[in-house]
Amino acid sequence: MKTPRIKRIRLWTLRIPLPHAVYLGRLRIEHREFAVAQIESNTGLTGWGATLTRDKPVEQAAQQRFLPVLLGQELTQDDQLWEKMMCAANEVTHRDGVMRALSILDIASWDLRAKIEEMPLLELLGGKTSSVDVLVVGGYRAEDESPEALLSEIDYYRLHHVRNLKLMYTPDEMISRSDLLVRVRQRIGDDAMFGNDFIGNGRDVATIVSALERVKDAKMDFIEDPFPTTEILNYLRLRKRIRCRIMAGETVEDYSGAKDLLAARVLDVARWDATVCGGITGWLKLQTLAAQHGMSVCPHVFPEIHTPLAAATNQQFVEATISPYDTMNFSAVVDHPLKLHNGKFLISERAGLGVEFVPEKAKTFMINNNMGGAA
């Protein structure tokens, strides 16, 4: 049998338009832009990884920094490739997009290694859980859409037995829609998880506290990203004034950043994102660190990648947007999408991630399809 080696790496940037523009506060979102990597081995099998670019040169960083490190390398079942990439990343002073590039290549290598072993990624990771509860991200509003449309959206989720809900309102929106949020709580029930992501727009502690006080009858279980994670002092002050759980960490890129954030003891749940923090290898290291602090992890979006990780490490939720309210829309370029059953994503029995990126489906969305290289 051939020793599995990396034969070829392909890279793409995809810009996938949303069916219609949506709004997060004043932010207008018309499309999602993804960077995707596909690694092919000399066995003929391929693995893939993806991330949101967030307007960073992810594809270029992967091409320039990591392809020379990876091409021709043996696919081992340890951290050797990841450590080589981290060494290359640490040589860069301007790291714009570098960790996202590393992440998609590491994810692709895990998907490929699981396929070579002919087992689901969950099994390769030693997990046995067959499903994970979904925390749905809702409330993205279309232009001129009434806030009342949120209730129709909630009813759609309830039809699919999804009741755990995260909204993304600014403090001012929470205050102006306090009655609506109470009605949302009544629709999903008191036993459902309900919270709000401030996307770092909390302004100050008093603003957040005031907003939560106005919606106290909505019984918020958690808030997320009230401030940028660099504002530790604000987190400490807020922690003393509210009772609901605080979640953050989706922008953390490495072990050092995670260690500093956890050491401040301001979080109840970590939000590590494998497409940002060094891939599956990096995510597992950060998950272990969180566990040492007695903390669970709710992975940030990309359920195609995070569902087997959450299942393997016994996390309670995986986050997702759900069609027809899918504002991530990566599902447009995959085969064998995740199956939703009774409010849970089922773990695929197919080898690797189970979900498969299909370049042919992505052709019309490709901005640049000339990147990559071969050994």
C-alpha positions as YAML, in Angstrom:
chain: A
units: angstrom
residues:
- id: 1
  name: MET
  ca: [0.00, 0.00, 0.00]
- id: 2
  name: LYS
  ca: [1.23, 3.49, -0.87]
- id: 3
  name: THR
  ca: [2.31, 5.75, 1.95]
- id: 4
  name: PRO
  ca: [-0.33, 8.52, 1.78]
- id: 5
  name: ARG
  ca: [1.25, 11.81, 0.75]
- id: 6
  name: ILE
  ca: [-0.05, 15.20, -0.30]
- id: 7
  name: LYS
  ca: [-0.04, 15.23, -4.10]
- id: 8
  name: ARG
  ca: [-2.01, 18.37, -4.92]
- id: 9
  name: ILE
  ca: [-3.69, 21.31, -3.18]
- id: 10
  name: ARG
  ca: [-6.40, 23.41, -4.78]
- id: 11
  name: LEU
  ca: [-7.59, 26.76, -3.43]
- id: 12
  name: TRP
  ca: [-10.66, 28.83, -4.20]
- id: 13
  name: THR
  ca: [-12.36, 32.00, -3.07]
- id: 14
  name: LEU
  ca: [-16.15, 31.84, -3.44]
- id: 15
  name: ARG
  ca: [-18.58, 34.73, -3.27]
- id: 16
  name: ILE
  ca: [-22.09, 33.33, -2.85]
- id: 17
  name: PRO
  ca: [-24.95, 35.87, -3.02]
- id: 18
  name: LEU
  ca: [-27.79, 35.65, -0.53]
- id: 19
  name: PRO
  ca: [-31.33, 35.35, -1.94]
- id: 20
  name: HIS
  ca: [-31.84, 38.90, -0.66]
- id: 21
  name: ALA
  ca: [-29.85, 41.33, 1.44]
- id: 22
  name: VAL
  ca: [-30.20, 41.00, 5.21]
- id: 23
  name: TYR
  ca: [-29.34, 43.37, 8.04]
- id: 24
  name: LEU
  ca: [-27.51, 43.08, 11.33]
- id: 25
  name: GLY
  ca: [-28.22, 46.40, 12.94]
- id: 26
  name: ARG
  ca: [-26.86, 48.83, 10.34]
- id: 27
  name: LEU
  ca: [-24.71, 46.20, 8.63]
- id: 28
  name: ARG
  ca: [-26.07, 45.16, 5.22]
- id: 29
  name: ILE
  ca: [-25.05, 41.66, 4.07]
- id: 30
  name: GLU
  ca: [-25.53, 40.83, 0.38]
- id: 31
  name: HIS
  ca: [-23.25, 37.80, 0.05]
- id: 32
  name: ARG
  ca: [-20.93, 35.48, 1.93]
- id: 33
  name: GLU
  ca: [-17.32, 35.06, 0.87]
- id: 34
  name: PHE
  ca: [-15.54, 31.77, 1.60]
- id: 35
  name: ALA
  ca: [-12.01, 30.45, 1.15]
- id: 36
  name: VAL
  ca: [-11.89, 26.72, 0.40]
- id: 37
  name: ALA
  ca: [-8.97, 24.29, 0.28]
- id: 38
  name: GLN
  ca: [-8.97, 20.79, -1.19]
- id: 39
  name: ILE
  ca: [-6.06, 18.43, -0.52]
- id: 40
  name: GLU
  ca: [-5.56, 15.43, -2.81]
- id: 41
  name: SER
  ca: [-3.38, 12.51, -1.80]
- id: 42
  name: ASN
  ca: [-1.46, 10.08, -4.00]
- id: 43
  name: THR
  ca: [-4.22, 7.58, -3.17]
- id: 44
  name: GLY
  ca: [-6.67, 9.67, -5.22]
- id: 45
  name: LEU
  ca: [-8.78, 10.67, -2.21]
- id: 46
  name: THR
  ca: [-9.46, 14.31, -1.34]
- id: 47
  name: GLY
  ca: [-10.34, 16.30, 1.79]
- id: 48
  name: TRP
  ca: [-11.68, 19.83, 2.12]
- id: 49
  name: GLY
  ca: [-11.81, 22.73, 4.54]
- id: 50
  name: ALA
  ca: [-13.42, 26.17, 4.41]
- id: 51
  name: THR
  ca: [-13.73, 29.47, 6.27]
- id: 52
  name: LEU
  ca: [-15.34, 32.86, 5.88]
- id: 53
  name: THR
  ca: [-12.71, 35.23, 4.49]
- id: 54
  name: ARG
  ca: [-13.95, 38.30, 6.42]
- id: 55
  name: ASP
  ca: [-12.29, 40.27, 3.58]
- id: 56
  name: LYS
  ca: [-8.88, 38.78, 4.40]
- id: 57
  name: PRO
  ca: [-6.50, 37.36, 1.73]
- id: 58
  name: VAL
  ca: [-6.91, 33.77, 2.92]
- id: 59
  name: GLU
  ca: [-6.34, 32.07, -0.43]
- id: 60
  name: GLN
  ca: [-3.15, 34.06, -1.04]
- id: 61
  name: ALA
  ca: [-1.84, 33.31, 2.47]
- id: 62
  name: ALA
  ca: [-2.40, 29.58, 1.93]
- id: 63
  name: GLN
  ca: [-0.66, 29.70, -1.47]
- id: 64
  name: GLN
  ca: [2.36, 31.69, -0.38]
- id: 65
  name: ARG
  ca: [2.92, 30.48, 3.16]
- id: 66
  name: PHE
  ca: [1.75, 26.88, 3.46]
- id: 67
  name: LEU
  ca: [1.78, 25.10, 0.09]
- id: 68
  name: PRO
  ca: [5.61, 24.92, 0.08]
- id: 69
  name: VAL
  ca: [5.40, 23.36, 3.56]
- id: 70
  name: LEU
  ca: [2.75, 20.76, 2.73]
- id: 71
  name: LEU
  ca: [3.23, 19.50, -0.83]
- id: 72
  name: GLY
  ca: [4.82, 16.06, -0.92]
- id: 73
  name: GLN
  ca: [4.49, 15.57, 2.85]
- id: 74
  name: GLU
  ca: [3.32, 12.31, 4.39]
- id: 75
  name: LEU
  ca: [-0.18, 12.33, 5.89]
- id: 76
  name: THR
  ca: [0.51, 11.18, 9.42]
- id: 77
  name: GLN
  ca: [-2.01, 10.64, 12.22]
- id: 78
  name: ASP
  ca: [-0.34, 13.17, 14.52]
- id: 79
  name: ASP
  ca: [0.28, 16.91, 14.70]
- id: 80
  name: GLN
  ca: [3.41, 17.04, 12.52]
- id: 81
  name: LEU
  ca: [1.84, 18.87, 9.57]
- id: 82
  name: TRP
  ca: [0.04, 21.30, 11.88]
- id: 83
  name: GLU
  ca: [3.27, 22.05, 13.76]
- id: 84
  name: LYS
  ca: [5.09, 22.71, 10.49]
- id: 85
  name: MET
  ca: [2.36, 25.11, 9.43]
- id: 86
  name: MET
  ca: [2.42, 26.86, 12.82]
- id: 87
  name: CYS
  ca: [6.18, 27.36, 12.48]
- id: 88
  name: ALA
  ca: [5.60, 28.92, 9.06]
- id: 89
  name: ALA
  ca: [2.80, 31.10, 10.46]
- id: 90
  name: ASN
  ca: [4.95, 32.31, 13.34]
- id: 91
  name: GLU
  ca: [7.57, 33.58, 10.87]
- id: 92
  name: VAL
  ca: [5.05, 36.10, 9.53]
- id: 93
  name: THR
  ca: [4.81, 39.54, 11.14]
- id: 94
  name: HIS
  ca: [1.68, 40.55, 9.17]
- id: 95
  name: ARG
  ca: [-0.72, 37.66, 9.81]
- id: 96
  name: ASP
  ca: [-3.78, 38.93, 7.93]
- id: 97
  name: GLY
  ca: [-5.63, 35.79, 6.84]
- id: 98
  name: VAL
  ca: [-2.77, 33.47, 7.81]
- id: 99
  name: MET
  ca: [-4.52, 31.56, 10.61]
- id: 100
  name: ARG
  ca: [-7.68, 31.12, 8.52]
- id: 101
  name: ALA
  ca: [-5.48, 29.73, 5.73]
- id: 102
  name: LEU
  ca: [-3.79, 27.34, 8.14]
- id: 103
  name: SER
  ca: [-7.20, 26.35, 9.49]
- id: 104
  name: ILE
  ca: [-8.74, 25.31, 6.16]
- id: 105
  name: LEU
  ca: [-5.67, 23.25, 5.27]
- id: 106
  name: ASP
  ca: [-5.68, 21.49, 8.64]
- id: 107
  name: ILE
  ca: [-9.42, 20.75, 8.34]
- id: 108
  name: ALA
  ca: [-8.86, 19.35, 4.84]
- id: 109
  name: SER
  ca: [-6.05, 17.11, 6.12]
- id: 110
  name: TRP
  ca: [-8.31, 15.67, 8.86]
- id: 111
  name: ASP
  ca: [-11.12, 15.03, 6.37]
- id: 112
  name: LEU
  ca: [-8.63, 13.29, 4.06]
- id: 113
  name: ARG
  ca: [-7.01, 11.22, 6.81]
- id: 114
  name: ALA
  ca: [-10.42, 9.97, 7.97]
- id: 115
  name: LYS
  ca: [-11.26, 8.98, 4.39]
- id: 116
  name: ILE
  ca: [-7.97, 7.12, 4.04]
- id: 117
  name: GLU
  ca: [-8.84, 5.24, 7.24]
- id: 118
  name: GLU
  ca: [-12.36, 4.66, 5.83]
- id: 119
  name: MET
  ca: [-14.10, 6.01, 8.90]
- id: 120
  name: PRO
  ca: [-16.21, 9.04, 9.88]
- id: 121
  name: LEU
  ca: [-14.25, 11.87, 11.46]
- id: 122
  name: LEU
  ca: [-16.24, 11.34, 14.65]
- id: 123
  name: GLU
  ca: [-14.89, 7.78, 14.89]
- id: 124
  name: LEU
  ca: [-11.34, 8.88, 14.11]
- id: 125
  name: LEU
  ca: [-11.65, 11.35, 17.01]
- id: 126
  name: GLY
  ca: [-12.86, 8.58, 19.32]
- id: 127
  name: GLY
  ca: [-16.41, 9.87, 19.68]
- id: 128
  name: LYS
  ca: [-19.62, 7.84, 19.86]
- id: 129
  name: THR
  ca: [-22.46, 10.41, 20.12]
- id: 130
  name: SER
  ca: [-24.84, 10.13, 17.16]
- id: 131
  name: SER
  ca: [-26.35, 13.65, 17.21]
- id: 132
  name: VAL
  ca: [-25.94, 17.19, 18.56]
- id: 133
  name: ASP
  ca: [-28.60, 19.76, 19.50]
- id: 134
  name: VAL
  ca: [-28.85, 22.77, 17.19]
- id: 135
  name: LEU
  ca: [-28.63, 26.36, 18.41]
- id: 136
  name: VAL
  ca: [-30.18, 28.23, 15.51]
- id: 137
  name: VAL
  ca: [-29.08, 31.76, 14.64]
- id: 138
  name: GLY
  ca: [-32.19, 33.76, 13.74]
- id: 139
  name: GLY
  ca: [-33.56, 37.23, 13.32]
- id: 140
  name: TYR
  ca: [-31.61, 38.36, 10.28]
- id: 141
  name: ARG
  ca: [-34.12, 40.77, 8.80]
- id: 142
  name: ALA
  ca: [-34.66, 41.66, 5.17]
- id: 143
  name: GLU
  ca: [-35.01, 45.26, 4.03]
- id: 144
  name: ASP
  ca: [-38.34, 46.80, 5.08]
- id: 145
  name: GLU
  ca: [-39.26, 43.60, 6.93]
- id: 146
  name: SER
  ca: [-41.40, 43.99, 10.02]
- id: 147
  name: PRO
  ca: [-39.90, 42.78, 13.29]
- id: 148
  name: GLU
  ca: [-43.08, 40.70, 13.59]
- id: 149
  name: ALA
  ca: [-41.69, 38.47, 10.81]
- id: 150
  name: LEU
  ca: [-39.45, 37.00, 13.49]
- id: 151
  name: LEU
  ca: [-42.44, 35.17, 14.97]
- id: 152
  name: SER
  ca: [-43.12, 33.44, 11.64]
- id: 153
  name: GLU
  ca: [-39.48, 32.46, 11.52]
- id: 154
  name: ILE
  ca: [-39.72, 31.00, 15.03]
- id: 155
  name: ASP
  ca: [-42.78, 28.99, 14.02]
- id: 156
  name: TYR
  ca: [-40.81, 27.49, 11.12]
- id: 157
  name: TYR
  ca: [-38.05, 26.38, 13.50]
- id: 158
  name: ARG
  ca: [-40.62, 24.88, 15.85]
- id: 159
  name: LEU
  ca: [-41.99, 22.77, 12.99]
- id: 160
  name: HIS
  ca: [-38.53, 21.21, 12.80]
- id: 161
  name: HIS
  ca: [-38.35, 20.85, 16.61]
- id: 162
  name: VAL
  ca: [-35.59, 23.48, 16.83]
- id: 163
  name: ARG
  ca: [-36.26, 25.70, 19.84]
- id: 164
  name: ASN
  ca: [-32.81, 26.82, 21.00]
- id: 165
  name: LEU
  ca: [-32.38, 30.29, 19.57]
- id: 166
  name: LYS
  ca: [-29.79, 33.05, 19.29]
- id: 167
  name: LEU
  ca: [-30.68, 36.49, 17.96]
- id: 168
  name: MET
  ca: [-28.26, 39.21, 16.87]
- id: 169
  name: TYR
  ca: [-29.72, 42.50, 18.08]
- id: 170
  name: THR
  ca: [-27.99, 45.70, 19.12]
- id: 171
  name: PRO
  ca: [-28.81, 47.00, 22.61]
- id: 172
  name: ASP
  ca: [-31.08, 49.66, 21.06]
- id: 173
  name: GLU
  ca: [-32.93, 47.02, 19.01]
- id: 174
  name: MET
  ca: [-33.42, 44.88, 22.11]
- id: 175
  name: ILE
  ca: [-34.95, 47.80, 23.98]
- id: 176
  name: SER
  ca: [-37.25, 48.85, 21.12]
- id: 177
  name: ARG
  ca: [-38.40, 45.25, 20.60]
- id: 178
  name: SER
  ca: [-38.65, 44.16, 24.23]
- id: 179
  name: ASP
  ca: [-42.30, 43.12, 23.89]
- id: 180
  name: LEU
  ca: [-41.45, 41.08, 20.78]
- id: 181
  name: LEU
  ca: [-38.65, 39.26, 22.60]
- id: 182
  name: VAL
  ca: [-41.04, 38.31, 25.38]
- id: 183
  name: ARG
  ca: [-43.37, 36.84, 22.76]
- id: 184
  name: VAL
  ca: [-40.45, 34.91, 21.26]
- id: 185
  name: ARG
  ca: [-39.71, 33.40, 24.66]
- id: 186
  name: GLN
  ca: [-43.34, 32.38, 24.99]
- id: 187
  name: ARG
  ca: [-43.20, 30.69, 21.57]
- id: 188
  name: ILE
  ca: [-40.05, 28.65, 22.20]
- id: 189
  name: GLY
  ca: [-40.86, 27.80, 25.83]
- id: 190
  name: ASP
  ca: [-39.05, 28.38, 29.10]
- id: 191
  name: ASP
  ca: [-36.95, 25.24, 28.76]
- id: 192
  name: ALA
  ca: [-35.37, 26.32, 25.44]
- id: 193
  name: MET
  ca: [-32.00, 28.07, 25.29]
- id: 194
  name: PHE
  ca: [-32.45, 31.74, 24.32]
- id: 195
  name: GLY
  ca: [-29.84, 34.45, 23.99]
- id: 196
  name: ASN
  ca: [-28.45, 37.36, 22.02]
- id: 197
  name: ASP
  ca: [-25.19, 38.06, 20.22]
- id: 198
  name: PHE
  ca: [-24.20, 41.73, 20.48]
- id: 199
  name: ILE
  ca: [-21.38, 41.21, 17.91]
- id: 200
  name: GLY
  ca: [-19.09, 43.39, 20.03]
- id: 201
  name: ASN
  ca: [-21.45, 46.39, 19.77]
- id: 202
  name: GLY
  ca: [-22.27, 46.80, 23.46]
- id: 203
  name: ARG
  ca: [-20.67, 50.28, 23.72]
- id: 204
  name: ASP
  ca: [-20.37, 50.11, 27.52]
- id: 205
  name: VAL
  ca: [-21.46, 48.07, 30.53]
- id: 206
  name: ALA
  ca: [-24.37, 50.34, 31.44]
- id: 207
  name: THR
  ca: [-25.84, 49.99, 27.93]
- id: 208
  name: ILE
  ca: [-25.79, 46.18, 28.08]
- id: 209
  name: VAL
  ca: [-27.22, 46.09, 31.60]
- id: 210
  name: SER
  ca: [-30.00, 48.51, 30.63]
- id: 211
  name: ALA
  ca: [-30.94, 46.44, 27.57]
- id: 212
  name: LEU
  ca: [-31.06, 43.19, 29.56]
- id: 213
  name: GLU
  ca: [-33.15, 44.83, 32.26]
- id: 214
  name: ARG
  ca: [-35.70, 45.96, 29.65]
- id: 215
  name: VAL
  ca: [-36.04, 42.41, 28.31]
- id: 216
  name: LYS
  ca: [-35.92, 40.62, 31.66]
- id: 217
  name: ASP
  ca: [-39.28, 38.96, 31.02]
- id: 218
  name: ALA
  ca: [-37.76, 37.30, 27.95]
- id: 219
  name: LYS
  ca: [-35.52, 35.39, 30.38]
- id: 220
  name: MET
  ca: [-32.32, 35.51, 28.36]
- id: 221
  name: ASP
  ca: [-30.10, 32.53, 29.17]
- id: 222
  name: PHE
  ca: [-26.95, 33.96, 27.62]
- id: 223
  name: ILE
  ca: [-25.38, 36.85, 25.79]
- id: 224
  name: GLU
  ca: [-22.50, 36.66, 23.35]
- id: 225
  name: ASP
  ca: [-19.73, 39.09, 22.46]
- id: 226
  name: PRO
  ca: [-21.01, 42.12, 24.37]
- id: 227
  name: PHE
  ca: [-17.60, 43.69, 23.67]
- id: 228
  name: PRO
  ca: [-14.48, 42.82, 21.67]
- id: 229
  name: THR
  ca: [-12.53, 40.18, 23.61]
- id: 230
  name: THR
  ca: [-9.68, 42.65, 24.05]
- id: 231
  name: GLU
  ca: [-11.86, 44.68, 26.46]
- id: 232
  name: ILE
  ca: [-11.37, 42.38, 29.43]
- id: 233
  name: LEU
  ca: [-12.07, 45.12, 31.98]
- id: 234
  name: ASN
  ca: [-15.55, 45.67, 30.53]
- id: 235
  name: TYR
  ca: [-16.19, 41.93, 30.68]
- id: 236
  name: LEU
  ca: [-15.14, 41.86, 34.33]
- id: 237
  name: ARG
  ca: [-17.45, 44.76, 35.19]
- id: 238
  name: LEU
  ca: [-20.35, 43.21, 33.29]
- id: 239
  name: ARG
  ca: [-19.80, 39.82, 34.91]
- id: 240
  name: LYS
  ca: [-20.51, 41.39, 38.30]
- id: 241
  name: ARG
  ca: [-23.80, 42.95, 37.18]
- id: 242
  name: ILE
  ca: [-25.65, 40.24, 35.24]
- id: 243
  name: ARG
  ca: [-26.74, 36.69, 35.94]
- id: 244
  name: CYS
  ca: [-27.04, 35.21, 32.46]
- id: 245
  name: ARG
  ca: [-24.13, 33.34, 30.94]
- id: 246
  name: ILE
  ca: [-21.53, 35.10, 28.80]
- id: 247
  name: MET
  ca: [-20.14, 33.48, 25.66]
- id: 248
  name: ALA
  ca: [-17.27, 34.72, 23.46]
- id: 249
  name: GLY
  ca: [-14.16, 33.58, 21.62]
- id: 250
  name: GLU
  ca: [-15.06, 33.08, 17.96]
- id: 251
  name: THR
  ca: [-12.29, 35.44, 16.82]
- id: 252
  name: VAL
  ca: [-9.56, 33.84, 18.96]
- id: 253
  name: GLU
  ca: [-6.86, 32.57, 16.60]
- id: 254
  name: ASP
  ca: [-4.42, 30.68, 18.78]
- id: 255
  name: TYR
  ca: [-3.65, 29.02, 22.09]
- id: 256
  name: SER
  ca: [-2.08, 32.12, 23.60]
- id: 257
  name: GLY
  ca: [-5.17, 34.23, 22.91]
- id: 258
  name: ALA
  ca: [-7.46, 31.55, 24.33]
- id: 259
  name: LYS
  ca: [-5.30, 31.14, 27.42]
- id: 260
  name: ASP
  ca: [-5.37, 34.88, 28.16]
- id: 261
  name: LEU
  ca: [-9.14, 35.07, 27.68]
- id: 262
  name: LEU
  ca: [-9.86, 32.08, 29.91]
- id: 263
  name: ALA
  ca: [-7.44, 33.27, 32.59]
- id: 264
  name: ALA
  ca: [-9.57, 36.39, 33.04]
- id: 265
  name: ARG
  ca: [-12.49, 34.17, 34.17]
- id: 266
  name: VAL
  ca: [-15.11, 36.29, 32.42]
- id: 267
  name: LEU
  ca: [-16.74, 33.58, 30.28]
- id: 268
  name: ASP
  ca: [-19.15, 30.74, 30.94]
- id: 269
  name: VAL
  ca: [-18.99, 29.20, 27.44]
- id: 270
  name: ALA
  ca: [-16.18, 29.42, 24.86]
- id: 271
  name: ARG
  ca: [-16.99, 29.95, 21.17]
- id: 272
  name: TRP
  ca: [-13.90, 28.50, 19.46]
- id: 273
  name: ASP
  ca: [-14.13, 28.31, 15.65]
- id: 274
  name: ALA
  ca: [-12.06, 25.61, 13.91]
- id: 275
  name: THR
  ca: [-12.09, 27.65, 10.70]
- id: 276
  name: VAL
  ca: [-10.25, 30.45, 12.53]
- id: 277
  name: CYS
  ca: [-8.20, 29.01, 15.42]
- id: 278
  name: GLY
  ca: [-5.91, 26.59, 13.61]
- id: 279
  name: GLY
  ca: [-8.28, 24.01, 12.17]
- id: 280
  name: ILE
  ca: [-9.43, 20.85, 13.89]
- id: 281
  name: THR
  ca: [-6.04, 20.40, 15.56]
- id: 282
  name: GLY
  ca: [-6.15, 23.92, 16.97]
- id: 283
  name: TRP
  ca: [-9.79, 23.60, 18.02]
- id: 284
  name: LEU
  ca: [-9.12, 20.38, 19.92]
- id: 285
  name: LYS
  ca: [-6.26, 22.02, 21.79]
- id: 286
  name: LEU
  ca: [-8.46, 24.99, 22.73]
- id: 287
  name: GLN
  ca: [-11.34, 22.69, 23.72]
- id: 288
  name: THR
  ca: [-9.00, 20.84, 26.08]
- id: 289
  name: LEU
  ca: [-7.91, 24.16, 27.55]
- id: 290
  name: ALA
  ca: [-11.54, 25.20, 28.08]
- id: 291
  name: ALA
  ca: [-12.30, 21.87, 29.75]
- id: 292
  name: GLN
  ca: [-9.42, 22.46, 32.16]
- id: 293
  name: HIS
  ca: [-11.24, 25.65, 33.17]
- id: 294
  name: GLY
  ca: [-14.49, 23.71, 33.63]
- id: 295
  name: MET
  ca: [-15.98, 25.33, 30.54]
- id: 296
  name: SER
  ca: [-17.98, 23.93, 27.64]
- id: 297
  name: VAL
  ca: [-17.60, 25.03, 24.01]
- id: 298
  name: CYS
  ca: [-20.33, 26.04, 21.59]
- id: 299
  name: PRO
  ca: [-18.58, 26.07, 18.19]
- id: 300
  name: HIS
  ca: [-19.11, 29.08, 15.96]
- id: 301
  name: VAL
  ca: [-21.15, 28.35, 12.78]
- id: 302
  name: PHE
  ca: [-19.93, 25.95, 10.02]
- id: 303
  name: PRO
  ca: [-21.89, 22.96, 11.39]
- id: 304
  name: GLU
  ca: [-20.57, 20.91, 8.45]
- id: 305
  name: ILE
  ca: [-17.20, 21.02, 10.20]
- id: 306
  name: HIS
  ca: [-18.13, 21.51, 13.86]
- id: 307
  name: THR
  ca: [-20.85, 18.89, 14.35]
- id: 308
  name: PRO
  ca: [-18.46, 15.90, 14.57]
- id: 309
  name: LEU
  ca: [-16.13, 17.95, 16.80]
- id: 310
  name: ALA
  ca: [-18.96, 18.86, 19.17]
- id: 311
  name: ALA
  ca: [-20.15, 15.25, 19.23]
- id: 312
  name: ALA
  ca: [-16.66, 13.84, 19.83]
- id: 313
  name: THR
  ca: [-16.06, 16.17, 22.80]
- id: 314
  name: ASN
  ca: [-19.58, 15.96, 24.25]
- id: 315
  name: GLN
  ca: [-20.59, 19.59, 23.73]
- id: 316
  name: GLN
  ca: [-24.25, 20.53, 24.17]
- id: 317
  name: PHE
  ca: [-24.85, 22.59, 21.01]
- id: 318
  name: VAL
  ca: [-23.65, 23.27, 17.51]
- id: 319
  name: GLU
  ca: [-24.63, 26.59, 15.93]
- id: 320
  name: ALA
  ca: [-26.31, 26.87, 12.52]
- id: 321
  name: THR
  ca: [-28.55, 28.85, 10.23]
- id: 322
  name: ILE
  ca: [-31.33, 26.80, 8.66]
- id: 323
  name: SER
  ca: [-32.95, 27.03, 5.23]
- id: 324
  name: PRO
  ca: [-35.00, 28.96, 4.14]
- id: 325
  name: TYR
  ca: [-33.43, 31.36, 6.65]
- id: 326
  name: ASP
  ca: [-29.92, 30.15, 5.81]
- id: 327
  name: THR
  ca: [-27.71, 33.25, 5.80]
- id: 328
  name: MET
  ca: [-24.46, 31.26, 5.63]
- id: 329
  name: ASN
  ca: [-25.41, 29.51, 2.33]
- id: 330
  name: PHE
  ca: [-22.32, 27.27, 2.10]
- id: 331
  name: SER
  ca: [-24.85, 24.45, 1.63]
- id: 332
  name: ALA
  ca: [-25.15, 25.60, -2.00]
- id: 333
  name: VAL
  ca: [-21.78, 24.01, -2.84]
- id: 334
  name: VAL
  ca: [-21.92, 20.68, -0.99]
- id: 335
  name: ASP
  ca: [-23.30, 17.17, -1.37]
- id: 336
  name: HIS
  ca: [-24.57, 15.01, 1.50]
- id: 337
  name: PRO
  ca: [-25.56, 17.96, 3.74]
- id: 338
  name: LEU
  ca: [-26.20, 17.48, 7.42]
- id: 339
  name: LYS
  ca: [-29.57, 15.95, 8.29]
- id: 340
  name: LEU
  ca: [-31.78, 17.73, 10.83]
- id: 341
  name: HIS
  ca: [-34.00, 15.48, 12.95]
- id: 342
  name: ASN
  ca: [-35.98, 16.53, 16.02]
- id: 343
  name: GLY
  ca: [-33.88, 19.64, 16.54]
- id: 344
  name: LYS
  ca: [-30.56, 17.78, 16.23]
- id: 345
  name: PHE
  ca: [-27.95, 17.34, 13.52]
- id: 346
  name: LEU
  ca: [-27.29, 13.67, 12.88]
- id: 347
  name: ILE
  ca: [-23.70, 12.52, 12.56]
- id: 348
  name: SER
  ca: [-22.98, 11.17, 9.09]
- id: 349
  name: GLU
  ca: [-21.79, 7.59, 8.72]
- id: 350
  name: ARG
  ca: [-19.83, 8.53, 5.60]
- id: 351
  name: ALA
  ca: [-16.04, 8.67, 5.83]
- id: 352
  name: GLY
  ca: [-14.43, 11.98, 6.73]
- id: 353
  name: LEU
  ca: [-16.59, 14.99, 7.53]
- id: 354
  name: GLY
  ca: [-19.48, 13.29, 5.75]
- id: 355
  name: VAL
  ca: [-20.46, 16.51, 4.01]
- id: 356
  name: GLU
  ca: [-18.60, 16.87, 0.69]
- id: 357
  name: PHE
  ca: [-17.51, 20.08, -1.01]
- id: 358
  name: VAL
  ca: [-18.22, 19.91, -4.76]
- id: 359
  name: PRO
  ca: [-16.08, 22.21, -6.95]
- id: 360
  name: GLU
  ca: [-18.48, 21.81, -9.89]
- id: 361
  name: LYS
  ca: [-21.30, 23.30, -7.80]
- id: 362
  name: ALA
  ca: [-19.05, 26.20, -6.85]
- id: 363
  name: LYS
  ca: [-17.87, 27.22, -10.33]
- id: 364
  name: THR
  ca: [-20.30, 30.09, -10.77]
- id: 365
  name: PHE
  ca: [-19.25, 31.55, -7.40]
- id: 366
  name: MET
  ca: [-15.47, 31.34, -7.91]
- id: 367
  name: ILE
  ca: [-13.56, 34.61, -7.84]
- id: 368
  name: ASN
  ca: [-10.19, 32.97, -8.48]
- id: 369
  name: ASN
  ca: [-9.72, 29.30, -9.39]
- id: 370
  name: ASN
  ca: [-6.09, 29.41, -10.49]
- id: 371
  name: MET
  ca: [-4.47, 29.00, -7.08]
- id: 372
  name: GLY
  ca: [-2.88, 25.85, -5.72]
- id: 373
  name: GLY
  ca: [-0.04, 23.54, -6.62]
- id: 374
  name: ALA
  ca: [1.15, 19.97, -7.06]
- id: 375
  name: ALA
  ca: [4.08, 18.00, -5.70]
...
